[in-house]
Amino acid sequence: MSGNKEGPPTTSQKHRDFVSEPMGNRSVRDVPGIGPAHGRTLEEKGMPRADQMLGDYLKRGRDQGQFQDNLKNTTGANAKHQRDAYNGMKEWTDNNM
């Protein structure tokens, strides 16, 4: 994932990077809306990789409400972070599946 020299990538940069690259064995922290704190929580709960989150997204039938509710209940993510993660998963699947 490419970043900028001023610090961590912005959500829009992170989103562009996420949706334009193969899923591979990427960290869940590469998912838009998932930063260090939420990533750590997901890792502790057994979801260290982005492809595992993708599986959860697909298991929930790509349903925005279910996906976002689960993310909120699992990590405490706010509405913006939930939406960013959902939009990243949606665009990635739209482009790759």
N, C-alpha and C positions, 0 to 999 in steps of 0.2 A: 504494500500500500504506500503510495507516495504522500508525503506530508509537505508542510511548508517549513521554512527556517525560523519562523517567529514562534512556533509552538505547535501544539496538536492541531490536526486539520479541523476545519469547521465542519459542521454537520453536512453542509452541501458538498464539500470536498469528500468527506467520508462516504456519503451516499453515492456519489459518482464513482468513486473507487470500488466500493462494494459491488454495485450492480454491473460494473464493466469487467470484472475479473471472475475466473472460475471459482467455484466454492472451495474445492480442494480440502485441505485440512486447516482452514483458517480458524483463528480464535473467535469465540463469541464476542470478544471486545471489538472485533472488526465490523460488527453489525451496527449500522447507524442507530443512534439513540442509546447504545450500550457503552457506557464509559467504564472507568476502572472500578468504581464501587459496585455498580450493577453487574459488571462482568465477574467480579470476585464472588458475589452472591450466587450467580448462576453456576460458576465453576464449583463452588462448595455444594451446590445442590445436584451436581452430576451432569451439568451441561457446559462443558468447557469449549465446545466447538460450534462454529456457525452452522455446520450441516445438521447438528442436532436440533438447533433452533428451527432450521428449515423443516426438519421432520415434524416438529411440534406444530408448526404453521400448517403444514399439509394435513396432519392428523386432525386438526381442527377445521378442516374443510376450507381453508383459506379465509375463514370468517374473521373479519376485523374485530368485532366485539369480543369474541371468545379469545382470540390471540392477545389482544390488549388487556383484557381482564386477567388472564393468566400471568402476563408479564407484571402487571400491577401487584397481583397477589403474591407472586414469587419474589419480586425484587423491590417493590415499593416505588417503581418508576412512575414519574408524573405523566400527565396526558401527552405532553410534547414528546417525551422519550418513547412512550408507547407507540405513538403515531409514527415517529421516525423509524422505529424498528419494523413496524407493520409495512410502511411504504417501501423500505429496503427489501423486505422479503417479497412483497408483491411485485415490485419491478424486476427483481432478480428472476422470479419464476416466470413472469410474463416474457422475459428476454431469453430464458434458457430451457423452458419446459413446454 
